[in-house]
Amino acid sequence: MAEDRLPLPHKLTLNERKSLILTGTAEVISFDENTVILKTNLGVLTVQGQQLHLKTLSPENGQVTLDGQISALFYEEPRAPGGILQKLFR
């Protein structure tokens, strides 16, 4: 019988803008040395910087560790269901 695991809550730990530890990560959408885009329990998170490296990627518990020079962290605003057409006809 497979053991059901609850995902870890979403948490960010930034150490001196050089190391970022994330939990609650569902997927790494894309990454290169300047931008890492992650799907988290709380939405899509973009990390920007220079010389970014995925040091740890643990999909089974949702943990990701990034190293590099981190300059920005931001979340995308969730989109309203239905898109622009639904907004036009309200």
PyMOL Python script that loads the backbone (N, CA, C, O; Angstrom):
from pymol import cmd

cmd.read_pdbstr("""\
ATOM      1  N   MET A   1       0.839  -1.180   0.000  1.00  0.00           N
ATOM      2  CA  MET A   1       0.000   0.000   0.000  1.00  0.00           C
ATOM      3  C   MET A   1       0.880   1.238   0.000  1.00  0.00           C
ATOM      4  O   MET A   1       1.751   1.385   0.857  1.00  0.00           O
ATOM      5  N   ALA A   2       0.656   2.129  -0.960  1.00  0.00           N
ATOM      6  CA  ALA A   2       1.467   3.335  -1.061  1.00  0.00           C
ATOM      7  C   ALA A   2       1.074   4.322   0.033  1.00  0.00           C
ATOM      8  O   ALA A   2      -0.105   4.519   0.325  1.00  0.00           O
ATOM      9  N   GLU A   3       2.076   4.923   0.617  1.00  0.00           N
ATOM     10  CA  GLU A   3       1.835   5.889   1.680  1.00  0.00           C
ATOM     11  C   GLU A   3       1.533   7.241   1.042  1.00  0.00           C
ATOM     12  O   GLU A   3       2.312   7.728   0.223  1.00  0.00           O
ATOM     13  N   ASP A   4       0.400   7.854   1.414  1.00  0.00           N
ATOM     14  CA  ASP A   4       0.047   9.174   0.900  1.00  0.00           C
ATOM     15  C   ASP A   4       0.859  10.220   1.645  1.00  0.00           C
ATOM     16  O   ASP A   4       0.897  10.253   2.875  1.00  0.00           O
ATOM     17  N   ARG A   5       1.508  11.072   0.862  1.00  0.00           N
ATOM     18  CA  ARG A   5       2.307  12.132   1.462  1.00  0.00           C
ATOM     19  C   ARG A   5       1.645  13.468   1.184  1.00  0.00           C
ATOM     20  O   ARG A   5       1.254  13.761   0.054  1.00  0.00           O
ATOM     21  N   LEU A   6       1.527  14.263   2.214  1.00  0.00           N
ATOM     22  CA  LEU A   6       1.019  15.608   2.049  1.00  0.00           C
ATOM     23  C   LEU A   6       2.160  16.505   1.594  1.00  0.00           C
ATOM     24  O   LEU A   6       3.276  16.381   2.098  1.00  0.00           O
ATOM     25  N   PRO A   7       1.901  17.409   0.649  1.00  0.00           N
ATOM     26  CA  PRO A   7       2.979  18.298   0.212  1.00  0.00           C
ATOM     27  C   PRO A   7       3.384  19.233   1.342  1.00  0.00           C
ATOM     28  O   PRO A   7       2.563  19.622   2.173  1.00  0.00           O
ATOM     29  N   LEU A   8       4.660  19.585   1.356  1.00  0.00           N
ATOM     30  CA  LEU A   8       5.140  20.535   2.352  1.00  0.00           C
ATOM     31  C   LEU A   8       4.530  21.897   2.080  1.00  0.00           C
ATOM     32  O   LEU A   8       4.267  22.227   0.923  1.00  0.00           O
ATOM     33  N   PRO A   9       4.298  22.700   3.116  1.00  0.00           N
ATOM     34  CA  PRO A   9       3.784  24.048   2.883  1.00  0.00           C
ATOM     35  C   PRO A   9       4.826  24.871   2.124  1.00  0.00           C
ATOM     36  O   PRO A   9       6.026  24.601   2.190  1.00  0.00           O
ATOM     37  N   HIS A  10       4.342  25.869   1.411  1.00  0.00           N
ATOM     38  CA  HIS A  10       5.247  26.720   0.635  1.00  0.00           C
ATOM     39  C   HIS A  10       6.023  27.630   1.579  1.00  0.00           C
ATOM     40  O   HIS A  10       5.441  28.360   2.383  1.00  0.00           O
ATOM     41  N   LYS A  11       7.343  27.573   1.466  1.00  0.00           N
ATOM     42  CA  LYS A  11       8.208  28.360   2.333  1.00  0.00           C
ATOM     43  C   LYS A  11       9.452  28.750   1.549  1.00  0.00           C
ATOM     44  O   LYS A  11       9.990  27.946   0.788  1.00  0.00           O
ATOM     45  N   LEU A  12       9.910  29.991   1.734  1.00  0.00           N
ATOM     46  CA  LEU A  12      11.134  30.487   1.104  1.00  0.00           C
ATOM     47  C   LEU A  12      12.143  30.832   2.184  1.00  0.00           C
ATOM     48  O   LEU A  12      11.803  31.471   3.180  1.00  0.00           O
ATOM     49  N   THR A  13      13.390  30.406   1.987  1.00  0.00           N
ATOM     50  CA  THR A  13      14.469  30.811   2.871  1.00  0.00           C
ATOM     51  C   THR A  13      15.588  31.335   1.989  1.00  0.00           C
ATOM     52  O   THR A  13      16.206  30.577   1.241  1.00  0.00           O
ATOM     53  N   LEU A  14      15.848  32.635   2.079  1.00  0.00           N
ATOM     54  CA  LEU A  14      16.886  33.281   1.280  1.00  0.00           C
ATOM     55  C   LEU A  14      18.036  33.638   2.193  1.00  0.00           C
ATOM     56  O   LEU A  14      17.852  34.335   3.192  1.00  0.00           O
ATOM     57  N   ASN A  15      19.226  33.161   1.853  1.00  0.00           N
ATOM     58  CA  ASN A  15      20.405  33.382   2.661  1.00  0.00           C
ATOM     59  C   ASN A  15      21.395  34.260   1.900  1.00  0.00           C
ATOM     60  O   ASN A  15      22.020  33.810   0.940  1.00  0.00           O
ATOM     61  N   GLU A  16      21.536  35.514   2.333  1.00  0.00           N
ATOM     62  CA  GLU A  16      22.491  36.472   1.778  1.00  0.00           C
ATOM     63  C   GLU A  16      22.373  36.649   0.269  1.00  0.00           C
ATOM     64  O   GLU A  16      23.360  36.952  -0.401  1.00  0.00           O
ATOM     65  N   ARG A  17      21.169  36.463  -0.268  1.00  0.00           N
ATOM     66  CA  ARG A  17      20.889  36.588  -1.706  1.00  0.00           C
ATOM     67  C   ARG A  17      21.750  35.659  -2.564  1.00  0.00           C
ATOM     68  O   ARG A  17      21.907  35.888  -3.764  1.00  0.00           O
ATOM     69  N   LYS A  18      22.309  34.608  -1.949  1.00  0.00           N
ATOM     70  CA  LYS A  18      23.159  33.663  -2.671  1.00  0.00           C
ATOM     71  C   LYS A  18      22.602  32.255  -2.684  1.00  0.00           C
ATOM     72  O   LYS A  18      22.991  31.446  -3.526  1.00  0.00           O
ATOM     73  N   SER A  19      21.700  31.947  -1.767  1.00  0.00           N
ATOM     74  CA  SER A  19      21.133  30.610  -1.670  1.00  0.00           C
ATOM     75  C   SER A  19      19.656  30.730  -1.317  1.00  0.00           C
ATOM     76  O   SER A  19      19.285  31.444  -0.386  1.00  0.00           O
ATOM     77  N   LEU A  20      18.813  30.020  -2.077  1.00  0.00           N
ATOM     78  CA  LEU A  20      17.372  30.053  -1.863  1.00  0.00           C
ATOM     79  C   LEU A  20      16.877  28.625  -1.702  1.00  0.00           C
ATOM     80  O   LEU A  20      17.098  27.787  -2.576  1.00  0.00           O
ATOM     81  N   ILE A  21      16.214  28.345  -0.595  1.00  0.00           N
ATOM     82  CA  ILE A  21      15.623  27.040  -0.340  1.00  0.00           C
ATOM     83  C   ILE A  21      14.115  27.213  -0.390  1.00  0.00           C
ATOM     84  O   ILE A  21      13.561  28.068   0.300  1.00  0.00           O
ATOM     85  N   LEU A  22      13.450  26.403  -1.205  1.00  0.00           N
ATOM     86  CA  LEU A  22      12.002  26.469  -1.375  1.00  0.00           C
ATOM     87  C   LEU A  22      11.385  25.136  -1.020  1.00  0.00           C
ATOM     88  O   LEU A  22      11.937  24.083  -1.338  1.00  0.00           O
ATOM     89  N   THR A  23      10.245  25.178  -0.364  1.00  0.00           N
ATOM     90  CA  THR A  23       9.428  23.979  -0.190  1.00  0.00           C
ATOM     91  C   THR A  23       8.064  24.283  -0.796  1.00  0.00           C
ATOM     92  O   THR A  23       7.738  25.441  -1.058  1.00  0.00           O
ATOM     93  N   GLY A  24       7.276  23.250  -1.016  1.00  0.00           N
ATOM     94  CA  GLY A  24       5.970  23.427  -1.620  1.00  0.00           C
ATOM     95  C   GLY A  24       6.056  23.700  -3.112  1.00  0.00           C
ATOM     96  O   GLY A  24       5.187  24.362  -3.679  1.00  0.00           O
ATOM     97  N   THR A  25       7.105  23.189  -3.749  1.00  0.00           N
ATOM     98  CA  THR A  25       7.294  23.369  -5.192  1.00  0.00           C
ATOM     99  C   THR A  25       6.728  22.158  -5.914  1.00  0.00           C
ATOM    100  O   THR A  25       7.121  21.023  -5.645  1.00  0.00           O
ATOM    101  N   ALA A  26       5.798  22.407  -6.836  1.00  0.00           N
ATOM    102  CA  ALA A  26       5.172  21.317  -7.574  1.00  0.00           C
ATOM    103  C   ALA A  26       5.924  20.974  -8.846  1.00  0.00           C
ATOM    104  O   ALA A  26       5.929  19.819  -9.271  1.00  0.00           O
ATOM    105  N   GLU A  27       6.570  21.979  -9.470  1.00  0.00           N
ATOM    106  CA  GLU A  27       7.193  21.749 -10.774  1.00  0.00           C
ATOM    107  C   GLU A  27       8.180  22.870 -11.080  1.00  0.00           C
ATOM    108  O   GLU A  27       7.945  24.027 -10.733  1.00  0.00           O
ATOM    109  N   VAL A  28       9.286  22.517 -11.735  1.00  0.00           N
ATOM    110  CA  VAL A  28      10.184  23.518 -12.308  1.00  0.00           C
ATOM    111  C   VAL A  28       9.740  23.690 -13.751  1.00  0.00           C
ATOM    112  O   VAL A  28       9.908  22.785 -14.569  1.00  0.00           O
ATOM    113  N   ILE A  29       9.173  24.854 -14.067  1.00  0.00           N
ATOM    114  CA  ILE A  29       8.647  25.099 -15.403  1.00  0.00           C
ATOM    115  C   ILE A  29       9.781  25.350 -16.385  1.00  0.00           C
ATOM    116  O   ILE A  29       9.802  24.774 -17.472  1.00  0.00           O
ATOM    117  N   SER A  30      10.727  26.211 -16.005  1.00  0.00           N
ATOM    118  CA  SER A  30      11.895  26.460 -16.859  1.00  0.00           C
ATOM    119  C   SER A  30      13.011  27.049 -16.011  1.00  0.00           C
ATOM    120  O   SER A  30      12.782  27.601 -14.935  1.00  0.00           O
ATOM    121  N   PHE A  31      14.220  26.913 -16.529  1.00  0.00           N
ATOM    122  CA  PHE A  31      15.352  27.520 -15.831  1.00  0.00           C
ATOM    123  C   PHE A  31      16.500  27.745 -16.805  1.00  0.00           C
ATOM    124  O   PHE A  31      16.702  26.983 -17.750  1.00  0.00           O
ATOM    125  N   ASP A  32      17.242  28.808 -16.546  1.00  0.00           N
ATOM    126  CA  ASP A  32      18.528  29.071 -17.179  1.00  0.00           C
ATOM    127  C   ASP A  32      19.350  29.839 -16.152  1.00  0.00           C
ATOM    128  O   ASP A  32      18.929  29.971 -15.003  1.00  0.00           O
ATOM    129  N   GLU A  33      20.489  30.338 -16.535  1.00  0.00           N
ATOM    130  CA  GLU A  33      21.359  30.955 -15.533  1.00  0.00           C
ATOM    131  C   GLU A  33      20.857  32.315 -15.038  1.00  0.00           C
ATOM    132  O   GLU A  33      21.402  32.853 -14.074  1.00  0.00           O
ATOM    133  N   ASN A  34      19.828  32.880 -15.681  1.00  0.00           N
ATOM    134  CA  ASN A  34      19.306  34.183 -15.274  1.00  0.00           C
ATOM    135  C   ASN A  34      17.883  34.144 -14.712  1.00  0.00           C
ATOM    136  O   ASN A  34      17.486  35.059 -13.991  1.00  0.00           O
ATOM    137  N   THR A  35      17.109  33.104 -15.028  1.00  0.00           N
ATOM    138  CA  THR A  35      15.711  33.038 -14.605  1.00  0.00           C
ATOM    139  C   THR A  35      15.311  31.604 -14.310  1.00  0.00           C
ATOM    140  O   THR A  35      15.611  30.692 -15.080  1.00  0.00           O
ATOM    141  N   VAL A  36      14.629  31.416 -13.186  1.00  0.00           N
ATOM    142  CA  VAL A  36      14.057  30.116 -12.839  1.00  0.00           C
ATOM    143  C   VAL A  36      12.568  30.355 -12.580  1.00  0.00           C
ATOM    144  O   VAL A  36      12.200  31.231 -11.796  1.00  0.00           O
ATOM    145  N   ILE A  37      11.714  29.567 -13.246  1.00  0.00           N
ATOM    146  CA  ILE A  37      10.268  29.691 -13.080  1.00  0.00           C
ATOM    147  C   ILE A  37       9.753  28.398 -12.473  1.00  0.00           C
ATOM    148  O   ILE A  37       9.965  27.311 -13.010  1.00  0.00           O
ATOM    149  N   LEU A  38       9.065  28.540 -11.330  1.00  0.00           N
ATOM    150  CA  LEU A  38       8.606  27.392 -10.549  1.00  0.00           C
ATOM    151  C   LEU A  38       7.107  27.477 -10.309  1.00  0.00           C
ATOM    152  O   LEU A  38       6.565  28.558 -10.077  1.00  0.00           O
ATOM    153  N   LYS A  39       6.444  26.331 -10.368  1.00  0.00           N
ATOM    154  CA  LYS A  39       5.040  26.250  -9.971  1.00  0.00           C
ATOM    155  C   LYS A  39       5.032  25.815  -8.514  1.00  0.00           C
ATOM    156  O   LYS A  39       5.546  24.748  -8.176  1.00  0.00           O
ATOM    157  N   THR A  40       4.447  26.641  -7.649  1.00  0.00           N
ATOM    158  CA  THR A  40       4.411  26.346  -6.221  1.00  0.00           C
ATOM    159  C   THR A  40       2.967  26.144  -5.781  1.00  0.00           C
ATOM    160  O   THR A  40       2.035  26.342  -6.561  1.00  0.00           O
ATOM    161  N   ASN A  41       2.794  25.755  -4.540  1.00  0.00           N
ATOM    162  CA  ASN A  41       1.455  25.589  -3.976  1.00  0.00           C
ATOM    163  C   ASN A  41       0.675  26.905  -3.952  1.00  0.00           C
ATOM    164  O   ASN A  41      -0.553  26.892  -3.878  1.00  0.00           O
ATOM    165  N   LEU A  42       1.381  28.045  -4.014  1.00  0.00           N
ATOM    166  CA  LEU A  42       0.739  29.353  -3.943  1.00  0.00           C
ATOM    167  C   LEU A  42       0.808  30.126  -5.251  1.00  0.00           C
ATOM    168  O   LEU A  42       0.544  31.328  -5.269  1.00  0.00           O
ATOM    169  N   GLY A  43       1.155  29.464  -6.339  1.00  0.00           N
ATOM    170  CA  GLY A  43       1.207  30.131  -7.635  1.00  0.00           C
ATOM    171  C   GLY A  43       2.568  30.012  -8.291  1.00  0.00           C
ATOM    172  O   GLY A  43       3.473  29.361  -7.769  1.00  0.00           O
ATOM    173  N   VAL A  44       2.699  30.652  -9.441  1.00  0.00           N
ATOM    174  CA  VAL A  44       3.942  30.595 -10.211  1.00  0.00           C
ATOM    175  C   VAL A  44       4.915  31.634  -9.658  1.00  0.00           C
ATOM    176  O   VAL A  44       4.584  32.813  -9.538  1.00  0.00           O
ATOM    177  N   LEU A  45       6.120  31.174  -9.326  1.00  0.00           N
ATOM    178  CA  LEU A  45       7.163  32.021  -8.761  1.00  0.00           C
ATOM    179  C   LEU A  45       8.297  32.145  -9.771  1.00  0.00           C
ATOM    180  O   LEU A  45       8.771  31.144 -10.310  1.00  0.00           O
ATOM    181  N   THR A  46       8.731  33.383 -10.025  1.00  0.00           N
ATOM    182  CA  THR A  46       9.877  33.632 -10.895  1.00  0.00           C
ATOM    183  C   THR A  46      11.027  34.146 -10.035  1.00  0.00           C
ATOM    184  O   THR A  46      10.860  35.075  -9.245  1.00  0.00           O
ATOM    185  N   VAL A  47      12.192  33.530 -10.200  1.00  0.00           N
ATOM    186  CA  VAL A  47      13.411  33.947  -9.509  1.00  0.00           C
ATOM    187  C   VAL A  47      14.356  34.475 -10.580  1.00  0.00           C
ATOM    188  O   VAL A  47      14.651  33.781 -11.553  1.00  0.00           O
ATOM    189  N   GLN A  48      14.828  35.704 -10.396  1.00  0.00           N
ATOM    190  CA  GLN A  48      15.764  36.283 -11.350  1.00  0.00           C
ATOM    191  C   GLN A  48      17.095  36.540 -10.672  1.00  0.00           C
ATOM    192  O   GLN A  48      17.157  36.793  -9.469  1.00  0.00           O
ATOM    193  N   GLY A  49      18.158  36.473 -11.458  1.00  0.00           N
ATOM    194  CA  GLY A  49      19.489  36.714 -10.931  1.00  0.00           C
ATOM    195  C   GLY A  49      20.540  36.409 -11.972  1.00  0.00           C
ATOM    196  O   GLY A  49      20.283  36.467 -13.175  1.00  0.00           O
ATOM    197  N   GLN A  50      21.720  36.086 -11.497  1.00  0.00           N
ATOM    198  CA  GLN A  50      22.838  35.742 -12.372  1.00  0.00           C
ATOM    199  C   GLN A  50      23.496  34.475 -11.858  1.00  0.00           C
ATOM    200  O   GLN A  50      23.564  34.234 -10.653  1.00  0.00           O
ATOM    201  N   GLN A  51      23.970  33.684 -12.780  1.00  0.00           N
ATOM    202  CA  GLN A  51      24.665  32.435 -12.468  1.00  0.00           C
ATOM    203  C   GLN A  51      23.833  31.538 -11.553  1.00  0.00           C
ATOM    204  O   GLN A  51      24.352  30.954 -10.601  1.00  0.00           O
ATOM    205  N   LEU A  52      22.530  31.437 -11.854  1.00  0.00           N
ATOM    206  CA  LEU A  52      21.645  30.597 -11.051  1.00  0.00           C
ATOM    207  C   LEU A  52      21.831  29.127 -11.402  1.00  0.00           C
ATOM    208  O   LEU A  52      21.933  28.767 -12.575  1.00  0.00           O
ATOM    209  N   HIS A  53      21.874  28.289 -10.384  1.00  0.00           N
ATOM    210  CA  HIS A  53      22.039  26.847 -10.551  1.00  0.00           C
ATOM    211  C   HIS A  53      21.034  26.133  -9.658  1.00  0.00           C
ATOM    212  O   HIS A  53      20.825  26.519  -8.508  1.00  0.00           O
ATOM    213  N   LEU A  54      20.416  25.091 -10.195  1.00  0.00           N
ATOM    214  CA  LEU A  54      19.565  24.227  -9.382  1.00  0.00           C
ATOM    215  C   LEU A  54      20.485  23.270  -8.635  1.00  0.00           C
ATOM    216  O   LEU A  54      21.014  22.322  -9.216  1.00  0.00           O
ATOM    217  N   LYS A  55      20.668  23.520  -7.367  1.00  0.00           N
ATOM    218  CA  LYS A  55      21.558  22.691  -6.559  1.00  0.00           C
ATOM    219  C   LYS A  55      20.865  21.414  -6.117  1.00  0.00           C
ATOM    220  O   LYS A  55      21.447  20.330  -6.164  1.00  0.00           O
ATOM    221  N   THR A  56      19.597  21.553  -5.681  1.00  0.00           N
ATOM    222  CA  THR A  56      18.813  20.410  -5.220  1.00  0.00           C
ATOM    223  C   THR A  56      17.436  20.472  -5.852  1.00  0.00           C
ATOM    224  O   THR A  56      16.802  21.527  -5.889  1.00  0.00           O
ATOM    225  N   LEU A  57      16.980  19.334  -6.347  1.00  0.00           N
ATOM    226  CA  LEU A  57      15.625  19.211  -6.881  1.00  0.00           C
ATOM    227  C   LEU A  57      15.073  17.896  -6.362  1.00  0.00           C
ATOM    228  O   LEU A  57      15.511  16.820  -6.768  1.00  0.00           O
ATOM    229  N   SER A  58      14.108  17.995  -5.459  1.00  0.00           N
ATOM    230  CA  SER A  58      13.539  16.811  -4.837  1.00  0.00           C
ATOM    231  C   SER A  58      12.033  16.808  -5.057  1.00  0.00           C
ATOM    232  O   SER A  58      11.284  17.296  -4.211  1.00  0.00           O
ATOM    233  N   PRO A  59      11.574  16.254  -6.200  1.00  0.00           N
ATOM    234  CA  PRO A  59      10.141  16.289  -6.517  1.00  0.00           C
ATOM    235  C   PRO A  59       9.257  15.555  -5.508  1.00  0.00           C
ATOM    236  O   PRO A  59       8.105  15.943  -5.312  1.00  0.00           O
ATOM    237  N   GLU A  60       9.766  14.513  -4.871  1.00  0.00           N
ATOM    238  CA  GLU A  60       8.925  13.748  -3.952  1.00  0.00           C
ATOM    239  C   GLU A  60       8.498  14.549  -2.728  1.00  0.00           C
ATOM    240  O   GLU A  60       7.446  14.269  -2.155  1.00  0.00           O
ATOM    241  N   ASN A  61       9.283  15.535  -2.314  1.00  0.00           N
ATOM    242  CA  ASN A  61       8.849  16.365  -1.184  1.00  0.00           C
ATOM    243  C   ASN A  61       8.725  17.839  -1.547  1.00  0.00           C
ATOM    244  O   ASN A  61       8.476  18.666  -0.671  1.00  0.00           O
ATOM    245  N   GLY A  62       8.895  18.185  -2.823  1.00  0.00           N
ATOM    246  CA  GLY A  62       8.671  19.555  -3.274  1.00  0.00           C
ATOM    247  C   GLY A  62       9.737  20.544  -2.868  1.00  0.00           C
ATOM    248  O   GLY A  62       9.462  21.740  -2.771  1.00  0.00           O
ATOM    249  N   GLN A  63      10.959  20.072  -2.628  1.00  0.00           N
ATOM    250  CA  GLN A  63      12.023  20.979  -2.199  1.00  0.00           C
ATOM    251  C   GLN A  63      12.973  21.286  -3.352  1.00  0.00           C
ATOM    252  O   GLN A  63      13.365  20.398  -4.108  1.00  0.00           O
ATOM    253  N   VAL A  64      13.337  22.569  -3.471  1.00  0.00           N
ATOM    254  CA  VAL A  64      14.282  23.041  -4.483  1.00  0.00           C
ATOM    255  C   VAL A  64      15.274  23.960  -3.791  1.00  0.00           C
ATOM    256  O   VAL A  64      14.892  24.773  -2.949  1.00  0.00           O
ATOM    257  N   THR A  65      16.553  23.832  -4.147  1.00  0.00           N
ATOM    258  CA  THR A  65      17.586  24.741  -3.659  1.00  0.00           C
ATOM    259  C   THR A  65      18.272  25.368  -4.857  1.00  0.00           C
ATOM    260  O   THR A  65      18.714  24.670  -5.769  1.00  0.00           O
ATOM    261  N   LEU A  66      18.359  26.696  -4.849  1.00  0.00           N
ATOM    262  CA  LEU A  66      19.026  27.446  -5.906  1.00  0.00           C
ATOM    263  C   LEU A  66      20.234  28.160  -5.330  1.00  0.00           C
ATOM    264  O   LEU A  66      20.190  28.667  -4.209  1.00  0.00           O
ATOM    265  N   ASP A  67      21.313  28.200  -6.100  1.00  0.00           N
ATOM    266  CA  ASP A  67      22.488  28.979  -5.751  1.00  0.00           C
ATOM    267  C   ASP A  67      22.752  29.974  -6.867  1.00  0.00           C
ATOM    268  O   ASP A  67      22.393  29.729  -8.019  1.00  0.00           O
ATOM    269  N   GLY A  68      23.370  31.082  -6.537  1.00  0.00           N
ATOM    270  CA  GLY A  68      23.713  32.104  -7.509  1.00  0.00           C
ATOM    271  C   GLY A  68      23.523  33.473  -6.887  1.00  0.00           C
ATOM    272  O   GLY A  68      23.417  33.611  -5.669  1.00  0.00           O
ATOM    273  N   GLN A  69      23.482  34.477  -7.739  1.00  0.00           N
ATOM    274  CA  GLN A  69      23.275  35.847  -7.278  1.00  0.00           C
ATOM    275  C   GLN A  69      21.805  36.198  -7.536  1.00  0.00           C
ATOM    276  O   GLN A  69      21.431  36.506  -8.668  1.00  0.00           O
ATOM    277  N   ILE A  70      20.984  36.152  -6.506  1.00  0.00           N
ATOM    278  CA  ILE A  70      19.536  36.325  -6.639  1.00  0.00           C
ATOM    279  C   ILE A  70      19.194  37.809  -6.511  1.00  0.00           C
ATOM    280  O   ILE A  70      19.553  38.462  -5.531  1.00  0.00           O
ATOM    281  N   SER A  71      18.492  38.327  -7.526  1.00  0.00           N
ATOM    282  CA  SER A  71      18.159  39.757  -7.521  1.00  0.00           C
ATOM    283  C   SER A  71      16.670  40.040  -7.372  1.00  0.00           C
ATOM    284  O   SER A  71      16.302  41.133  -6.940  1.00  0.00           O
ATOM    285  N   ALA A  72      15.793  39.081  -7.719  1.00  0.00           N
ATOM    286  CA  ALA A  72      14.353  39.340  -7.633  1.00  0.00           C
ATOM    287  C   ALA A  72      13.575  38.042  -7.474  1.00  0.00           C
ATOM    288  O   ALA A  72      13.944  36.999  -8.013  1.00  0.00           O
ATOM    289  N   LEU A  73      12.485  38.138  -6.716  1.00  0.00           N
ATOM    290  CA  LEU A  73      11.518  37.046  -6.545  1.00  0.00           C
ATOM    291  C   LEU A  73      10.144  37.665  -6.742  1.00  0.00           C
ATOM    292  O   LEU A  73       9.818  38.661  -6.096  1.00  0.00           O
ATOM    293  N   PHE A  74       9.330  37.089  -7.627  1.00  0.00           N
ATOM    294  CA  PHE A  74       7.971  37.601  -7.748  1.00  0.00           C
ATOM    295  C   PHE A  74       7.021  36.507  -8.192  1.00  0.00           C
ATOM    296  O   PHE A  74       7.392  35.564  -8.891  1.00  0.00           O
ATOM    297  N   TYR A  75       5.764  36.673  -7.752  1.00  0.00           N
ATOM    298  CA  TYR A  75       4.695  35.730  -8.060  1.00  0.00           C
ATOM    299  C   TYR A  75       3.804  36.323  -9.136  1.00  0.00           C
ATOM    300  O   TYR A  75       3.546  37.527  -9.150  1.00  0.00           O
ATOM    301  N   GLU A  76       3.332  35.462 -10.042  1.00  0.00           N
ATOM    302  CA  GLU A  76       2.353  35.889 -11.032  1.00  0.00           C
ATOM    303  C   GLU A  76       1.001  35.972 -10.352  1.00  0.00           C
ATOM    304  O   GLU A  76       0.669  35.146  -9.502  1.00  0.00           O
ATOM    305  N   GLU A  77       0.234  36.961 -10.729  1.00  0.00           N
ATOM    306  CA  GLU A  77      -1.128  37.078 -10.222  1.00  0.00           C
ATOM    307  C   GLU A  77      -1.972  35.983 -10.851  1.00  0.00           C
ATOM    308  O   GLU A  77      -1.869  35.746 -12.055  1.00  0.00           O
ATOM    309  N   PRO A  78      -2.801  35.315 -10.068  1.00  0.00           N
ATOM    310  CA  PRO A  78      -3.663  34.277 -10.652  1.00  0.00           C
ATOM    311  C   PRO A  78      -4.638  34.897 -11.646  1.00  0.00           C
ATOM    312  O   PRO A  78      -5.155  35.992 -11.422  1.00  0.00           O
ATOM    313  N   ARG A  79      -4.880  34.198 -12.732  1.00  0.00           N
ATOM    314  CA  ARG A  79      -5.812  34.673 -13.750  1.00  0.00           C
ATOM    315  C   ARG A  79      -7.223  34.277 -13.379  1.00  0.00           C
ATOM    316  O   ARG A  79      -7.470  33.191 -12.853  1.00  0.00           O
ATOM    317  N   ALA A  80      -8.143  35.180 -13.663  1.00  0.00           N
ATOM    318  CA  ALA A  80      -9.553  34.901 -13.403  1.00  0.00           C
ATOM    319  C   ALA A  80     -10.042  33.852 -14.375  1.00  0.00           C
ATOM    320  O   ALA A  80      -9.657  33.880 -15.544  1.00  0.00           O
ATOM    321  N   PRO A  81     -10.884  32.919 -13.930  1.00  0.00           N
ATOM    322  CA  PRO A  81     -11.398  31.902 -14.848  1.00  0.00           C
ATOM    323  C   PRO A  81     -12.246  32.538 -15.942  1.00  0.00           C
ATOM    324  O   PRO A  81     -12.972  33.499 -15.687  1.00  0.00           O
ATOM    325  N   GLY A  82     -12.158  32.015 -17.140  1.00  0.00           N
ATOM    326  CA  GLY A  82     -12.975  32.498 -18.248  1.00  0.00           C
ATOM    327  C   GLY A  82     -12.267  33.477 -19.159  1.00  0.00           C
ATOM    328  O   GLY A  82     -12.686  33.656 -20.303  1.00  0.00           O
ATOM    329  N   GLY A  83     -11.222  34.108 -18.697  1.00  0.00           N
ATOM    330  CA  GLY A  83     -10.450  34.993 -19.552  1.00  0.00           C
ATOM    331  C   GLY A  83     -11.148  36.288 -19.897  1.00  0.00           C
ATOM    332  O   GLY A  83     -12.099  36.699 -19.233  1.00  0.00           O
ATOM    333  N   ILE A  84     -10.661  36.924 -20.948  1.00  0.00           N
ATOM    334  CA  ILE A  84     -11.106  38.258 -21.333  1.00  0.00           C
ATOM    335  C   ILE A  84     -12.543  38.279 -21.853  1.00  0.00           C
ATOM    336  O   ILE A  84     -13.262  39.251 -21.623  1.00  0.00           O
ATOM    337  N   LEU A  85     -12.971  37.232 -22.546  1.00  0.00           N
ATOM    338  CA  LEU A  85     -14.339  37.218 -23.069  1.00  0.00           C
ATOM    339  C   LEU A  85     -15.378  37.252 -21.954  1.00  0.00           C
ATOM    340  O   LEU A  85     -16.396  37.934 -22.072  1.00  0.00           O
ATOM    341  N   GLN A  86     -15.126  36.525 -20.884  1.00  0.00           N
ATOM    342  CA  GLN A  86     -16.065  36.519 -19.774  1.00  0.00           C
ATOM    343  C   GLN A  86     -16.128  37.908 -19.142  1.00  0.00           C
ATOM    344  O   GLN A  86     -17.204  38.349 -18.738  1.00  0.00           O
ATOM    345  N   LYS A  87     -14.993  38.605 -19.051  1.00  0.00           N
ATOM    346  CA  LYS A  87     -14.967  39.953 -18.466  1.00  0.00           C
ATOM    347  C   LYS A  87     -15.760  40.923 -19.339  1.00  0.00           C
ATOM    348  O   LYS A  87     -16.433  41.810 -18.814  1.00  0.00           O
ATOM    349  N   LEU A  88     -15.694  40.769 -20.663  1.00  0.00           N
ATOM    350  CA  LEU A  88     -16.394  41.668 -21.575  1.00  0.00           C
ATOM    351  C   LEU A  88     -17.908  41.544 -21.454  1.00  0.00           C
ATOM    352  O   LEU A  88     -18.626  42.533 -21.601  1.00  0.00           O
ATOM    353  N   PHE A  89     -18.396  40.333 -21.187  1.00  0.00           N
ATOM    354  CA  PHE A  89     -19.839  40.100 -21.178  1.00  0.00           C
ATOM    355  C   PHE A  89     -20.457  40.086 -19.780  1.00  0.00           C
ATOM    356  O   PHE A  89     -21.534  39.518 -19.603  1.00  0.00           O
ATOM    357  N   ARG A  90     -19.835  40.667 -18.825  1.00  0.00           N
ATOM    358  CA  ARG A  90     -20.388  40.741 -17.466  1.00  0.00           C
ATOM    359  C   ARG A  90     -21.315  41.901 -17.335  1.00  0.00           C
ATOM    360  O   ARG A  90     -21.876  42.125 -16.263  1.00  0.00           O
TER     361      ARG A  90
END
""", "prot")
cmd.dss("prot")
cmd.show_as("cartoon", "prot")
cmd.util.cbc("prot")
cmd.orient("prot")
